[in-house]
């Protein structure tokens, strides 16, 4: 009986402490570690959201880039941080989903992070260098089929959505291309613009600016319906690659065992930022879709995405590093 009473008292005290911690949070600046280089989509979105979070939380939100190993370096740093809400992770899909399937040694478990919210989502498009011989998506598919192993595709790194989308394309079209991974969006796009690689599956927000400026060409979109912003660009689905769909997203997550009250406060701050006129206007301008929602919704979405891309990795036989 005494042991039972001691356990009840202990649980009550720890629960009260967690509640008090959440009620007082935050009392000092919050650091968000972005696991990609500066200038990419995750970085841009995080910095915009961070400003909105500052207004809601009343504390500075400092953004720091810690890139490398497909996002593993930044994710690992946050994973092993104190679960007090003062160190967070802003990530593209791979560190929160598939990296354990792609790296032989990894010192964190993505399923143990506490998802705060999905910040944004954006569809992917098939983007080629400006002087690529194929002028349409139909011509591109025929060209790749006629030249197995001779077309180079760039990605933002091994395991990124751009890499896995290309692997999915190869699998569904029976084609073979050569993967050239880069460390982030900017170097990958620079290589494409410079003609050093042939194509990339890139998120719309970054690709459309290059397309409109004539520095690269969007041949198709990876959605099931045409995009309002690109009404004359076909979907791969309508060109015969049935069911082909791919997009990317950015999320904020906290270290494992972060108190639910703190996660709830952070979630509220992210949602408030997403609803602000400034963020809505910016997202509309750069073709990003604001997401938001509850931590539970974010967790379910990440779990679903992990299942989808796990299937792609296995079907494409992508080796671990």
Buried (B, 14 or more C-beta within 10 A) or exposed (E): EEEEEEEEEEEEEEEEEBEEBBEEBBEEEBBBBBBBBBBBBBBBBBBBBBBBBBEBBEBEBEBBBBBBBBBBBBBBBBBEBEBBBBBBBBBBBBBBBBBBBBBEEBEBEBEEBBBBBBBBBBBBBBBBBBEBEBEBBBEBBEBBEEBEEEBBBBBBBBBBBBBBBBBBBBEBBEBEBEBBBBBBBBBBBEBBBEEEBBBBBBBBBBBBBBBEEEBBBBBBBBBBEBBEEBEEBBBBBBBEBEEBBBBBBBBBBBBBEBBEBBBBBBBBBBBBBBEBEEBEEBBEEBBBBBBBBBBEBBBEBBEEBBEBBBEBBEEBEBEEE
